[in-house]
Amino acid sequence: MARLNLLEETRFEKLPVSVYEDEHIASKKVAHRISDIIKSKQRRGENAVLGLATGATPVEVYEELVRLHKEEGLSFKNVITFNLDEYYPMQPEAKQSYVKFMDENLFNHIDIRRDNIHIPDGTLEKEDIAEYCLAYEQKISAVGGLDLQILGIGRTGHIGFNEPGSAPNSGTRLVTLDDLTRRDASRDFGGKENVPTKAITMGIGTIFKAREIILMAWSKKKAPIIRKAVEGEISSNVPATYLQLSDNVEFILDKDAASELTRFNTPWLVKDCTWDAQLIKKAVIWLSREVNKPILKLTEEDYNANGMAQLATEQGPAYDINIHVFNQLQHSITGWPGGKPKADDSQRPERAKPARKRSLIFSPHPDDDVISMGGTFIRLVDQGHDVHVAYQTSGNTAVWDTDVLRYVEFAIDFKQSIGEDTAHLEKTYEKMRKFIDKKQPNDLDIKEVRDVKAFIRKSEAIAGARYAGLEDKNIHFMALPFYETGKKVKNPVTEKDVELTMKLLQEIKPHQVFAAGDFADPHGTHIVCFRIILEALKRLRKTEDWTKDCWLWMYRGAWQEFEVHEIEMAVPLSPQEVQRKRHAIFQHQSQKDRPVFPGDDEREFWVRAEERNKETAVQYHELGLANYEAMEAFVRWKF
């Protein structure tokens, strides 16, 4: 019976999928699968032939393999490896090369023979590539073929660098990279313009010959493409869908990457559900959109015809369910994000008391506060609350080098205008200029350049907070140590990061904490900063009474918003408040027009924020609620 239930639950899925709680557990599972193959081959006196991948996805798999080697004696002397791909052109010693990646993450830490390692050569002359690729295929065949191929997946649906349009029988070859792929790689190269336009990749046909194929994906960022790959029609537009044709493939996902699969996203379509309040809210909102009706106009027939008969039968009649969900949405809307004084707060998202709250807004980067919750920030100040803002990191990697020179030139001119000596500053300026002239993409900035970049972002943050109405004494710069590497890759979080956060919390003793709740990218600064706040609050809750009355609200950044069914506080903004928020964002001049790290969205940050806030208001209106200009959304973290 259990197997039948599983088949029903996964009937939309066209290939085997295993889902784990998080990427750490999943990575260890994959590593142990690899270890079992190696040891099985060792017992038979045979070589294990592995197809390996690069990128963030397999890093923890390689970490666990290294641990197994060092702590449990797993030997790699019988292992032969073939990597999926390499950028072209690419020197092996370059920071972005997959040769360097594999050495740093795996090969330098195990006992594999160097002549058993094969990675596509990014240094070839173009006319030699076709012959080289054929030889690469022949080498794989000569050692008996791949026992296991591990894969990640790009947001275009590429596996290896087999971009949309790739043929299912393609072999190893030179390919042109999709623009989205290059944008996703831009941070590694210091800008998209520095990302190679081509790569050498194993073909889909080569991958298919492996005796086992494991595709791994972590985080909600990958969820949309995973759904297409697993549940969509086979199409060259999404090359990963070709894996549906293999009898030897398994997708291994964390729960976030799996979150848009039908069995998780809309489970009522595949099985009977245990209907809790959150699932009911999600299902009714989904149904309203599905049939294009406001919630209060949904009928029994709508429920029955769209897989929700069980809900109507168990919790109905339908109209009572509609009213309940509509009221939940209505009660999430408030113009008083700090609570409305002397009002009944039993159905409001925030408490009425104390009437004047201490509110602490944590901003991971120096502009997240105004981009993500600028309207709410301004409203909290206008309504008389004791508002503080804490900028957790300096953001000093996200400033153009040309801005650095411009600001130092200004400083030289200013010192000269007031009669001060500028010799030392001019000497420093020349040192900075020489460095910048010779700087290569992703080179570590010298300290003077890093400092000026931090000063630029600090001055902009102060201007934005002042525009929101804050006094200077309520503006805090934390410069958490984990961030201050000057590089894209940050240091691990240490006790010092948590202690600095605890100290600030103890000084302010806030009734409200606002923090960035962006969990789509598990390696991003936002989630690292959130975990530091959470750890600090958890520790303080053990000893300090004020923490029992401290609520933690999450907001989201410039790239995404909470789903409507998740939102617990929606703060409506008038047209005038939208404009005030826009002007607060404009104070961050270094991030305007063309920010250093724009992500894959070409719009300016203020445009993204406005359109996202307006879209939230539109969604509420389409569900039958009032028609506001814009809305900022928040979800409360439950301890």
N, C-alpha and C positions, 0 to 999 in steps of 0.2 A: 504493500500500500504506500509506503514511504517513497519508493522509487516512482510509482505512478504519480504521486503528488509532485515530485521533483520534475518529472517530464512535463507535467501540466504547467508548472511554474516557469519553466525555461522554454516553452514552446515557441517563443519568438526568436530564440537564439539559435543560430545556424551552425554553431561550432561549440566545442566544450569550453566552459568558462569556470574558473575557480576564483572565489572572492575571499580575501583575507581582511582582517580588521584594519591593518595598516601596512605600509610598505616595508617596515622592518621585519615583520613576521613573514611576509610574502618573499622578501629577498632571501631570507634564510632558507625557506622552503626550496627556492630555485637553486641556491648554492649547494644544498644537500642532494638535490637531484643530480647536479653535475658531479659531486663527490662520489655518489653511488656508481655513476657510469665509469669514472676514472678507476675506482677500486675494482669494479667488475672486470674491466679490461686488464687490469694488472694481474688479477688471479688467473687469467687466461693467457698471460704473456703477450698481450696485444696493445697496440697504441689506441688511445682515446682521441678522436678527432673532433674538435669543438669549433663551432662558428660563433664568434664573439662580436658584441656590439659596444658602442661607446655612448657618451652622453650621460646625463644625470641619472637615468633610470637604472642602469646596472651597477652603479657605484657600490651600493651596499651588498650586492651579490659578490663583488670582488673583495670587499672587506671581509666577508665571512669566509671566502675561500682562503684568503691570506691567514685568517685566524686558524682555520682548520689545518693549514700547513704548519704554522708555527707552534700551535698548542696541541694538536692531535696527530701530527706526523703525516698528514696527507702529502704524498709526493706527486710532483707534476713531471717527473722524468719521462713518463710514457705518453705525455700529452703533446699533440700537434694542434696548433690553432690557426684559424683563418679569420681575419677580421672582415667585417661586412664592407667597409668603405673608407675613403679618405678624400678630403678636399683636394681640388686640383686648380692651380698649382699649390704645393705645400711642402716646405722644407721640414724634415723630420724633427729638427731641434726647435721649431717654432712652438710658441706656447699653445697654439690652437690645434697642433697636429695630433692625429689619433695615435701616432707612434709614441709621442710624449705622454698622452693620456693613458695608454695601456701600460707603459713603463711605470708611471707614477702610481697608478691604481692597482696594478696586479704584477706585472712581469718582474719588476725589480725586487719583489718581496717573496718570490717563490723559487723553486729549484728547476724551473723549466729550461730546457736547452735552447739557446738563442737561435740555432738553426731550425728549430721546430716552430718558430714564430713567423707568421706571414701576414703582412698588412699591405694593402695596395700602395703603390709607390707614387707619391705626388710630385716627384721631381723629374719624371720622364719627359722626353721631347714628345710633342703631340703626335708625330708620325709613328712613334714606337708604341703608342698606347694599345692599339688594337691587337698587336702581336702579344704584348704583355698580358692583356686580359685573357686571351686564349690560353696562354701558358698557366695563368692562375687557375683556370678551370681544370686544366690537365693535372696540375699538382693535387687538387682536391680529389680527383678521380684516382690518381696514382696511389694515394694512401687509403683508398677504400671508401671515400665519401665521408660526409659529415655525420657523426653519431648524433649530435645535437646542435641546433642553431638557436641561439637566443636573439630576440628582437626587441626593439622598442617600437614606438609608433609616433610619427610626426603629426602635427595638426592638419596637414594636407592628406593624411592617410598613408604617407609613404612608409615603407619598410626598407631598411637600408636607405639608400637615396633613390629608390624607385618611386619617382614622383608621378602625379596623375598623368595618364597617357601611356604608362609603361605596359608592355605586353606580358601576359602570364608565362610565356616561354622564354623571356629575355634572359640573356647571360650577362656575365661581367662585362662592363662597358663604361665609357665616359658619358656622363649625363649633364644636363643643364638643371640647376637648382631652381625650384619654385620661389617666387618672391616672398611668400609667407615663411618658407623654410629659412631664407636668408634673413628675414626680419627677426625670426626667433633666435638666430645665431648672432645677431648684431651686438649683443652685450659682450660676448666672448671676443669680438674683434674690434671693439671700440667704435662701433657704428656700422650700419648696413653696407655703406660704400666700401668697407674694407673686407667684407665677406666674399670669398671666391664665388664666381658664378657657376662653377662646374665642380664635379666630383667623379671619382671612380667608384663604382659600386658593384657588388654582386647583384646578379639579376634575380628576378622572381623565380625563374626556372631553376636557377642554382639553389636558391633557398628551398624550393620544393623537394629537391633530391635528398635533403637531410632526413635521417630516420626518425628524428623527433624535432618538433619546432615548438618553442615556448615564446610567446609574445607577452611582454610585461608592460604595465602602465600604472602610474600612480597619479593621484590628485584630480580634482574636479576640472582642471584645465584640459585634461584628456578625455573627460566623460563624453562630450558630444561626438568626437571622432570614434570613440570605442563603440558607441551605440550604432553608428553607421557601419562599422566594420563587422560587428557581431550580428546585427539584425537587418541591415540593409541589403538591397539587391547587389549582386556582383556587378562591379563596374570599374572600368579603367580610371574613372574619376576618383575612386578611392581604392588605391592598389591593395590595401590590406584586406579588402573583401575577397580577393583571390584565395586567401587562406581558407575560406569556406569549402574550397575544393579538395583540401588535404584531409587525409584520414589520420594524420600524425600530429596535429596541431592542438595546442591548448593555450588559452589566454589566462594569464595569472594577473589579477587586479587587486588593488586595495579598494575599500568600499567607496571611496570618493570617485575613483575612475569608473567604477561600476554603477554609479548613482543614477545615470540616465537610462540604464537598461530597464525594460518594461517591468520586470519582476520587482525592481526597487522603486522606480519612479511612479508607476501607476499600477500597484500590485492588484487592485480590484479587477483589473482586466484579465488576470490569470489565475486567481485563487480566491477563496473566501478569506476575508480579513478579520483581524481583531480590531474593531473600530474604536480607537481612542480619539480624544478631542482634536489632536493635531492632524491625524489622518483624515478625519471627517472634514476638517477645514480645507485641507489640501485637495481632497476629492471634489468637494462642492465647487471650489474655485476652478478646478480643472474642467468640471462639467459645464459651468457657466461659459467658459471660453470655447469649449468644444461645440456647444450648440448656439453660441453667439447670443446669449440672453443674459440680462441682469439676474442676479441670484434670486431675487424675490419672484421672478417669473418662471423659475424652473418647475416642471411638473413631474408627476409620478411616471408618465410616459418617457420623459427625458432620462430619468434614473434607470428605468427598465431597459431602454434601448441602448444604453451606453455602459453596460457592465456594472451598474450600481444598484441592481435590484436587491441584493443582500442588505445594503445600507438602508434602503427605503423600508424594507420589511422589518428589520431589527430595530431601527431607530425612528421610524417614520411616525406620522405621515410626512411626506416630503416637505410640505410647507413649513412644518415645525422645524425641520432641519435647516431649511433656508433661513428662517427668522433667526435661529441660533447663530449661524455662521455670519449672517449680515450684521448682527449685533456685535459679534467679536471684532469684525472689521471696523465698525463704527466707533467702538470703544478704544481702538488703537490710535485714532486720530486725536491729536491734542495740539493746541497752540501754546501750551504751557509745559515745555520740556523739563522744567524744574519743579513741576507740580503747581496746581492752581490754589492759591491761598483761600482759606475759609470755604472750601468747596467739598462736596461729597466725593471722596477719592476712591470709593469702592469699585468703580468701574472705569477708573482712569489708569493710564499706564504708569504714572508717577504719583508719589505721595504728596499730600497737601502740606505736611509738616516735616521739617521746619519750613516756614514760609520763605526764608532766605537761606538757601543751601550753599554749601561750599562745593563747587563743581570743578573737577580736574580733568582737563582734556589732554590725553596723551597723543602726541603726533609722531609717528615713526620717523618720517622725513619732515623737513621744515615747512612743507606746504600741505601736508595731508589734512591738517585741521580745517583750513578754509575750503579746500577742494571738496572734502567729504562731508563736512557738517558746518560749513560757514554760516548758513542761515540760522541753524540752531545755536551756534556759538554766539552770534550777534543777538539773538532773541534772549538767550540766558543773561547776557550782560544788560540788555535793555530792561529786563524784568527784575533787575536788582540783585541777582545772585552774586556771590563771591566767586568769580570764575578765575581759574588759573589754567595756563597752558604749559605743557612740558614737551619740549622737542627732544626726542630720545636720541637721535643721531644727528651728526653734522650735515649729512647729505653731500659731503665734499667730493664725491666721485661724479656728481651730476652737474658740473659746470664746464662750459667750454673754455679751452685754454686762451682763446682770444679775449674773453671777458677778464681773465686774470691780468693780462697785460694792460688792458684798458683801465682797470681799477688802480693798478700800481702807478701808471702814468698820471692818473688823476691825483694820487697821493703826492707824487713828486711835484706836480704843478702847484698843489695847495701849499705844501711846505715852503716852496720858493716864494709864493705870494705873501706869506706872513714872515718872510725873512729868516727862515730856519735853514740850517745846513742840510743838503740832500745827498752828500757824497756817498754815505753808507747805503742809503736807499737806492741810489742809482747803480751802485755796484751789485746790490742784490738783484735789481731789475735785470741787469745784463746777464747775470748768472741764470736767472729764470728764462730769459729770452733764448739764450744759447741752448738750454735744455729743451725747451719747447720746439725749437727749430729742428732738433735732431730726434725728437721723440717719435717712437714707433707705436702703432696701435696697441693699447693695453699695457704700455710701459708704466711702471709705478712712478707716480709723480714725486719729485723731490719735496722735502718738508715745506719749503717756502711756498711752493705752488699749492700744496694741499691746504696750508693755513689760509691763504687768500681765498681759495674756493669755499672754505668753511666760513670765513668772515662775510663773503658775499651772501651766502645762504642765511647766515645769522641776521644780517641787516634786513634782508627781505622778510624773514619771519617776524622780526620786531615790527616792521612796517605793517604787515598783515594783521598782527594781533592788536596793534594800536588802532588800526582802522576799524576792527571789530569792537573797540571801546575799552580795551584792557589797559590798566596802568602798568608801567614797566616792572614794578615789584612783583607782579603776578605772572611774569614771563620767565620761564625756567629753561636753561639749556643743559642737558644732561651729558651729552657726548659719551654715550655708553661705550666702554672699551672694546666690546666685540666688533664694532663697526670700523674702528679706526685703523684699518689696514692700508688704506689708500688703494686697495685692489677690489676687483669684482668679488672675489672669494673672501668671505669674512672669517674672522676667528670664531672658534666655539664660544658659546656663552660661558662666563665664569661667575664665581661667587660675587665678584665686584659689581657686575651688572645688576644682580639682584639686590645687593646691599644699597647701591645708589638709589634704586627705585623704592626700596623700603624706607630709606631716610626721607625722601620727598613725601611719600604718603604719610609718614608719621608727622612731618611738619605741618601738612595741610589738613589732615584728618577729613578727607572729603566725604560728603553724603552721596555724591555721584562721581563715578569715574567713567569717562568715555575713552574707548580704545579701538584701534583698527582691528576689525574682525575678518580680515581677508585670508582665507585658508586655501585658496585655489592653488597657490604655488608654495609647496612645503619648504622650499629653500629661500623664500623671499624675506626681506627685512621685516615686513609687517607681521608675519606669523612668529618670527623670532622675538620681536618686541612684545607681542601679545603674551607669549609664554613667560617672558620675564615678569610682566605685570601680574600674571596669574600666580606665579610662584611667590612673588612678594606678598600678594594679598593672602594667599593660603597660609603663609608663615605668620603674618600679622594676626590673622583670625584666631590663632591659637592663644594669643596673649593679650590682644588689645580689644577692649569692649566696643570702641567706636566702629570697628569694622563690621559689626553685626548690622549696623544701619547704613552700611556703604553698599550701594548698588552699582554693578558693573554693566554698562551699556556698550554694545559693539556697533560700530559704524563700518561702512565699506568704502574703498578707495575709488580711484578714477576709472577703474576698468570693469566693475561689476556692481550689482545691487543684490540685496536679499530678495528671494522670491516672496510674493505677496503673502503666501500662507505662513511664512516665517516671521513677518514683521509684527512686532509687539508695540512699537511706538512710531507713528507717522506724523511728522511735524510739517504742516502745510505752510507754504511760502507764498506771499503775495507777489505781484509783479515787481513792486518796489523792493521787496526783500531779495528777490532773485538778482536784481541789479546791484544791490549792496554786496551780496555774496560775490558777484562777478568782479566788482572793484576790489574786494579783499584779495581775490586770487591774482588780480593784476599787479599787486604789490610784489609778486614773485617774478621779477622781470627776467631772471636767468632761465626760467622755465617756460617763458612765453615764446610764441611763434615756433621755435624749434628746440624742444628740450633734448638733452643728451640721450636720455633713455625713454623714448616715447612709447615703447612696446609696439604692438602690431596695429595700433589705432592711430591713424594719421591726424585725427582731430586734436586741436589744442585742449589742454586740461580743462579750461573753463567751459569750452563747448561740450566736452564729454560730460562734465558735471551737470550742466544745465539740462542737456538732453536726457540724461539718465533720471534726474529729478522730475522732469516733466513726464517722462514715460511712466514713472511710478504713480503720479497723479492721474494719468490717463487710465492706467489699469484699475485703480480704485473706482474711477468714474464708470468705466465699462461694466464693473460688477454691480453698479447701482448706487454708488456713493456720490457725495457732492463733487462738483467739478472745480478742483483747485488749479492754480497756475503751476505749482510744483510741490513736491514732497521730499523731505529727507527721511530716511528709514533707519530704525534701530531695532536690535534684538538684545534682550537682557540675558546675561550669562548667569546660569543658576549654579550656585556652589553646592 
